[in-house]
Structure formats: structure tokens, C-alpha cells
Amino acid sequence: MDIQELINHIEIEFDDLQKGPLYPDTSIREIEGWSSMHALLLIALIDNHYDVLLTGEELKNALTVQDIYEVISKRKA
């Protein structure tokens, strides 16, 4: 897994969000149209694709796409 794979999954899953490239330093909560529903969908996406169940605390502490990637990487190690 690399960060670009995660970014691609997020961009595909959240087709209702305003289009635009995501980067590792993109702030999750500042994505146009982001809502708490998207947070739940992100947890499900990560569980389905990476077999990692993020806790609410982990998601709360993750500010960027890179932060989410690092949590997944640590949990997969």
C-alpha cells in the first residue's frame, strides 16, 4: 500500500465531494462538502480495503490524508 492508492480510493468513494486533487497534506475536514457521514464512510472504506478499523479517536486526531495513511501503516505493521 502506498499513499497514492489511499488517495485514489478516497477520490473514488466520495464522488459527491467537490472534485479536485487530494494530496498527502490535504486537510480532511477542509475538503469541500465534507461531513460526519463522510467520516463514517471513510472508516468503512479503510476497513474494507485495508482490514483496519479506525477508532473514533484515531480519526479525530488525523488531520490530513497523510495522518490517516500513517495510522493504517502502523496498524498493518
N, C-alpha and C positions, 0 to 999 in steps of 0.2 A: 504494500500500500504506500502510495505517496500522496502528498497534499493535493496535487492536481486531480487525482482520482476522487478525493473527497469533494473538492470544489465542483467537479463535473456532476457528481451525484446530487449535490445540493441544488445546482442550477436546473437539473432535470426535474427533481422532485417538486421544487417550488416554482412552477411555471406561472403562478398567479402573481408573483412578485415582479416589480419593475425590472425589466431586462437591463443588464449591464454586467460587465465582468466582475467576478469576485476575485479577490487576491488574498493571500495569507493574512495580510494586515487589515482586511475589511472588518469593520465592527459589525457584529451580528445584529445588534439592536438598532443600528442606524440604517439597515437595509430598508429601502422604500417599501412600505406595506407590511413590515414585519409585525407579527402579533404573537400572543401567547399560544395560539393554535399552531403557529409555525414552530414554536419551541417544542411542542409535543410531537409534531411530525418529524422534527429533526431527531428527537430521541428514538422514534420508531425507525427512521432511516438508518441510523447508526447501529441499532440493534439488528436490523435485517441484513445489512451489508457487511458489518464488521463483527457481529456477535458480541457487542459491548453494550451493556445497559448503563447509560449515563444516569447519574443521580441528579436530583434537582439542584443540589449544592454544586456539583461539578459544572452544570450548565449555567448556573447563576454566576460562578466565578470565571467562566470562559467569556472573554470579551471579544475575541477575534476568531476567525476561522482557524488561524494557527493554534490558538489555545485549545480548540476542540480537537484538532489533529493531534496535539501533544497528549491530551488525555487518552485518546484512542490508542495511540502508540504505546504509552506506558501500560495501559491495561492489557494490550495484546502481547507485551513482552514477557 
